[in-house]
Amino acid sequence: MRNNSPKVLFLSSVSPFHGPGATIIDYYNAFRQENIDADFLLCEQEVGDDRWNYVFEKDRRPLLQRLYTWFNKHILCKRRFFKQKTGHFFFYKYEELPPVMNRYLLKKITKKYDLVIVHFWLEMLNFSSIKAIYDKIHCQFQFLGVDYSQMSGGCHFIGDCTGYKDGCRTCEAVTPLWCNNFAAHNVKYRKRVYDEVKPVVWGNAYMQQFYREAYLLKDARCETSLPLINTELFKPLDKAVARKHLDIDESAFVLSFGSQKLNDERKGIKYLIRALNILSAMLDEEERSKVLVLTAGDTKGELEKQIPFKQKNLGYLKTEQLVQFYSASSVFLSPSVNDAGPLMVNHSLSCGTPVVAFEMGTALDCVKGHNTGFCVELRNADAFADAVCKLFRMPAAEYDGMCADCREYAQMHYSYKEKVKHLLVVFNKYAGQK
């Protein structure tokens, strides 16, 4: 362990082997590489993997916890009494009632720690959980900002709602009308916990814009961060080899796009489809024949008729397959319109593949102004198509230089060493402060 480095407890509700939860493994490896003493507490046991501690054994939650969960779901938050409006992502109903009963969570925390890092919350943690842990071990907390929930009264993604600015006094996410006080009540409770615990709240440059206006984060310790990526895993592969493995024509201009649910409105699918159709009109027949749209994720067969180019869907991909996916691509497309990330933008850059994105999320940190692709006006499909066309017609030497800049940026900002160094600087900045 480094001199003056903290003893860390890392909390996360999700599996490290599915979707964005894979970043847990990166934190585990980064802490080990940099000699940081850290324990990881997850919600449910991962069979055959002893790297993690866990609150519950796999599929064996105590009867009391199961009854508690049933009561919350079917009595307190019964659907006919509490409905989430379409297009909203309101997940927290009663902030004082944690998803996992605090008695089971606290039972697993048997040591003293200097720092608690909170990763994914849903189904394991809420602010009641944070208060209970803080009351037990009294140390510094850091919240990793992967969405908007840390500044709202219950929404993970806020869309166009500005209620977070005044404490969610009138919530637009739920019905009937008498349920609207859920969010305001949650904000009041969360504010008391914020004022007591005084956590460090991490977020990228995009999220900092919201943090500065959020009622909940008034006077909070907000710090800017970039994602942690294993740049030795996410690295450029030989493009010809990657394409051969994925059965893709070596001469194709490959436009890639990925998400767990490709039809998710937050990911901007309608703007992507519009941009691709505009792009098709900009190209002649010979140019169109060279374009391939490569997707990763679940399409449910709904995109094929709307995209005017040859297509290939790879379905859900494991990490190693994602590296091939990015390396085989000419450009990664990120049309997200309501997203703190997505992490796929950072992965693409680490693999040396330029990105075209709207001006939001992580693209503001790593694409805009860095010669790593193009960042265009939010929801402007014409500008998005024009940016893709520029890459399509870019001279080879200029394109190769952009690919090199993508990789250089990733190595400078995403590596294990840089992330842990930044974390320790911030820990020491607030160490000993109330």
Buried (B, 14 or more C-beta within 10 A) or exposed (E): EEEEBBBBBBBBBBBBEEEBBBBBBBBBBBBEEBEBBBBBBBBBBBEEEEEBBBBBEEEEBEEEBEEBBEEBEEEEBEEEEBBBEEBBBBBBBBBEBBBBBBEBBBEBBEEEBBBBBBBBBBBBBBBBBBBBBBEBBEBBBBBBBBBBBBBBBBBBBBBEBEBBBEBBBEBBBBBEEEBBBBBBBBBBBBBEBBEEBBBBBBBBBBBBEBBEEBBBBEEBBBBBBBBBBBBEBBBBBEBEEBBBBBEBEEEBBBBBBBBEEBBBBBBBBBBBBBBBBBBBEBBEEEBBEBBBBBBBBBBEEEBEEEBBBBBBBBEEBEEEBBBBBBBBBBBBBBBBBBBBBBBBBBBBBBBBBBBBBBBBBBBBBBBBEBBBBBBBEBBBBBBBBBBBBBBBEBEEEEBEEBBBBBBBBBBEBBBBEBBBEBBBEBBEEBBEEE
